[in-house]
Amino acid sequence: MFEYLKTWLALKTDRRAVTALEYGLIASLIAVVIVTGVKLIGTNLSTMFTSVAGNL
């Protein structure tokens, strides 16, 4: 019984998993922002190049 209680208390005070989860969420948010930005820039560049090619 004491071994179970000792293990439970050790797991309760271990914050490494929470920190790893937070870093994972931050990394995924950054990835979404980068992908969205690249898509917007790509669409705008494509439109601009099409316009330039049409004027030539």
Backbone bond lengths (Angstrom), bond angles and torsions (degrees), N, CA, C in turn:
res aa  C-N    CA-C-N  psi(-1)  N-CA   C-N-CA  omega(-1)  CA-C   N-CA-C  phi
1 M - - - 1.452 - - 1.525 110.74 -
2 F 1.336 116.57 -40.86 1.461 119.28 -178.89 1.529 111.41 -68.26
3 E 1.320 116.09 -33.42 1.469 119.96 178.79 1.535 109.92 -65.85
4 Y 1.327 116.54 -40.75 1.461 121.15 177.56 1.523 110.31 -62.51
5 L 1.327 117.09 -45.09 1.461 121.85 -179.77 1.524 111.06 -64.55
6 K 1.321 116.70 -40.49 1.461 121.00 179.35 1.534 110.59 -65.36
7 T 1.322 116.47 -41.35 1.465 120.53 178.09 1.522 110.76 -65.98
8 W 1.307 117.62 -42.60 1.458 121.80 179.62 1.520 111.07 -62.37
9 L 1.321 117.85 -43.20 1.463 120.87 178.48 1.526 111.54 -65.74
10 A 1.323 117.21 -37.09 1.465 120.42 178.55 1.525 110.37 -65.55
11 L 1.322 117.54 -41.16 1.459 120.58 178.75 1.524 111.98 -69.99
12 K 1.309 116.35 -33.95 1.461 120.48 -179.23 1.522 111.42 -66.77
13 T 1.307 117.35 -35.23 1.462 120.50 -177.25 1.526 112.84 -91.47
14 D 1.327 118.72 -4.94 1.463 122.16 -179.65 1.528 109.10 -81.26
15 R 1.320 117.41 116.51 1.462 122.55 -175.93 1.532 113.03 -102.70
16 R 1.329 117.97 5.42 1.467 120.19 -175.47 1.520 112.35 -64.29
17 A 1.313 117.53 -38.87 1.464 120.15 -178.96 1.525 111.08 -66.77
18 V 1.315 116.56 -38.65 1.463 120.45 179.04 1.522 109.87 -65.18
19 T 1.314 117.19 -42.25 1.457 121.40 178.89 1.522 110.72 -64.03
20 A 1.312 117.51 -42.73 1.465 120.87 178.47 1.525 110.66 -62.98
21 L 1.306 117.24 -39.53 1.462 121.12 178.11 1.522 110.96 -64.58
22 E 1.322 117.18 -41.96 1.460 120.76 178.11 1.523 111.01 -62.47
23 Y 1.325 117.12 -43.76 1.466 120.25 177.99 1.526 110.81 -63.19
24 G 1.307 117.44 -37.98 1.460 121.06 177.54 1.522 112.23 -63.93
25 L 1.327 116.69 -41.96 1.461 120.35 178.28 1.522 111.53 -65.74
26 I 1.321 116.87 -40.96 1.465 120.80 178.22 1.527 110.25 -63.83
27 A 1.325 117.21 -43.78 1.467 120.97 179.89 1.525 111.08 -63.43
28 S 1.328 117.75 -40.17 1.463 119.84 179.58 1.527 111.14 -68.74
29 L 1.320 117.91 -36.02 1.462 121.02 176.78 1.526 110.65 -64.33
30 I 1.325 117.04 -43.55 1.463 121.17 177.79 1.525 110.12 -62.35
31 A 1.322 117.65 -41.30 1.467 121.13 179.37 1.526 111.13 -63.24
32 V 1.316 118.01 -41.30 1.466 121.27 179.06 1.526 110.18 -64.08
33 V 1.320 117.43 -42.07 1.465 121.01 178.94 1.527 110.47 -63.30
34 I 1.318 117.70 -42.92 1.467 121.23 179.95 1.528 110.84 -64.56
35 V 1.319 117.30 -45.96 1.470 120.59 -179.51 1.524 110.56 -62.72
36 T 1.315 117.68 -42.99 1.464 121.09 178.88 1.522 110.87 -63.15
37 G 1.322 116.92 -44.19 1.467 120.47 178.54 1.514 112.62 -62.33
38 V 1.311 117.08 -43.24 1.469 120.87 179.65 1.525 110.62 -64.80
39 K 1.319 117.61 -39.53 1.470 120.32 178.39 1.528 110.81 -64.12
40 L 1.331 117.15 -43.67 1.463 120.01 179.92 1.523 111.17 -65.13
41 I 1.312 116.93 -44.88 1.464 120.69 179.39 1.524 110.02 -64.43
42 G 1.307 117.86 -41.63 1.460 121.73 179.09 1.515 112.31 -61.76
43 T 1.316 117.20 -42.46 1.463 121.32 178.85 1.520 110.46 -64.98
44 N 1.330 117.24 -43.99 1.462 120.72 179.75 1.523 111.24 -65.64
45 L 1.320 118.20 -40.41 1.462 121.20 178.45 1.522 110.98 -65.70
46 S 1.305 116.85 -40.70 1.461 120.55 178.81 1.523 110.65 -61.64
47 T 1.316 117.17 -43.81 1.464 121.52 178.13 1.522 110.70 -62.97
48 M 1.314 117.10 -42.68 1.457 121.18 -179.37 1.527 111.09 -64.74
49 F 1.332 117.82 -45.19 1.459 120.71 180.00 1.530 111.47 -66.05
50 T 1.310 117.02 -36.26 1.463 120.50 176.56 1.524 110.46 -64.28
51 S 1.317 116.60 -41.17 1.463 121.25 178.04 1.521 111.18 -64.61
52 V 1.320 117.38 -44.20 1.467 121.55 178.92 1.527 110.12 -63.85
53 A 1.323 117.47 -43.52 1.465 121.09 179.70 1.528 110.88 -64.41
54 G 1.307 117.27 -35.73 1.466 120.85 178.51 1.519 112.19 -68.85
55 N 1.321 117.08 -32.84 1.462 121.25 179.70 1.521 112.43 -77.86
56 L 1.316 117.40 -19.07 1.461 119.77 178.69 1.496 108.48 -79.88
